Amino acid sequence: MRLQERLSDHFALRHPHKAMLVGIQELAPEIKARAAEIEAARRIPPDLVERLRSIGIFRMFVPRSHGGLELDFPDGLEVIKALTRLDGSIGWTAIVAGVGSLFAAAARPELYQQMYQDGPDVAICGSSQPAGTAERVSGGYRVKGRWPFASSCMHADWIGGFCIVTENGKPIPGPHGKPQIGAVALPAREWDLEDTWHAAGLKGTGSHHIALRERLVPETNVFDLETPPRMSGPLYQALRQWLPVAHGALSVGLAEGVVDDLLALAHTGRQQLYAAVPMRESETFQYELGRISANLKAAQALHEVQVASHWRRALAGTLNDEDLIIEGAQSATWLATTCVGIADACFALAGSSAVYDSSPLQRRLRDLHVAAQHAHAQQRQYVDVGRLALRRSADDAA
């Protein structure tokens, strides 16, 4: 092996996420060139999925014990942001890949071994809405349901769905008196995929409906997400706390991308109709760009602080805290709103050229608005944030 190749392999082993970023940079021209193809197909083309697989997207958060990279969460989010900056749908696919492997880490050991028996590059997706039921019966569970928003289901190897666990037709009580929720995971071939993803944005995510119709599922394939961690290491001690933080990476990555696109348009020398000077020489454009840049820096800074805070708690073994879910939701909601505002401002500054399908600005605009509709970024999250602030102030005063 040549010295350069040995050095490259050594770098990849010691800095896996840096090596992934190099691979993404090499793939960037192709991703940008195929944006229209991705939207038209409403999925990531299979050959591009394989390129992403070779970079390591599906093994980012898989434990080293099973051949994965087990990246620190901040490093994994850096990879996700880099992909999102190129294309929103691919960024969302990377989030699903990472979160899917974290969900799988909560599975029973025998199921986990089955999932990863052929290696760590397993594409796992699903729907976290409890839109199914899992009735306890002899031999396992009788599962049925129809779940929305199963992003990445078109290229998945395994698919999961959340269910309300029942016995004799009645929900089994879970924590705090709410119905017990279980996750059912099966090979992708055992699910029905319904072609429903005709959406305004994030078109390439393939977020179709999935369904199971009265299927007897072995007990091994249904697991409780509230059980103590089955894997060691900071990544696996909690799950729900990571989800809004990952959504924040999507918002920030998309906002970075839309500013990139606006700057690229300005550098073409474009001069809008009736304007006295080209865009980049206009004080109005410069003023708005300055304001947009400040908002972007604020979004980047908040997300970095939130990620660092969560990771410190993970390293300390204190991540599994309900309050951290609320804190993450607060940042995810604010980031989504702020980044939508950035996209709206960039779109307006670009003028009439941005209205065409060929403009990346309109695609970023649509992607950010759709991402902001996600449950993790809904404005209603601020209710819990306000309650938390009141409770903490009362505790401080006591």
Sequence and secondary structure as in RCSB ss.txt:
>XXXX:A:sequence
MRLQERLSDHFALRHPHKAMLVGIQELAPEIKARAAEIEAARRIPPDLVERLRSIGIFRMFVPRSHGGLELDFPD
GLEVIKALTRLDGSIGWTAIVAGVGSLFAAAARPELYQQMYQDGPDVAICGSSQPAGTAERVSGGYRVKGRWPFA
SSCMHADWIGGFCIVTENGKPIPGPHGKPQIGAVALPAREWDLEDTWHAAGLKGTGSHHIALRERLVPETNVFDL
ETPPRMSGPLYQALRQWLPVAHGALSVGLAEGVVDDLLALAHTGRQQLYAAVPMRESETFQYELGRISANLKAAQ
ALHEVQVASHWRRALAGTLNDEDLIIEGAQSATWLATTCVGIADACFALAGSSAVYDSSPLQRRLRDLHVAAQHA
HAQQRQYVDVGRLALRRSADDAA
>XXXX:A:secstr
  HHHHHHHHHHHH HHHHHHHHHHHHHHHHHHTHHHHHHHTS  HHHHHHHHHHTGGGTTS GGGT     HHH
HHHHHHHHHHH HHHHHHHHHHHHHHHHHTTS HHHHHHHTTT S   EEEEEEEEEEEEEETTEEEEEEEEEEE
TTTTS SEEEEEEEEEETTEE B GGGSB EEEEEEEGGGSEEE     SS GGG  EEEEEEEEEE GGGEEET
TS  SS SGGGS STTHHHHHHHHHHHHHHHHHHHHHHHHHTTT   TT SS GGG HHHHHHHHHHHHHHHHHH
HHHHHHHHHHHHHHHHT    HHHHHHHHHHHHHHHHHHHHHHHHHHHHHGGGGGSTT HHHHHHHHHHHHTTSG
GG TTHHHHHHHHHHHHHHHHH 
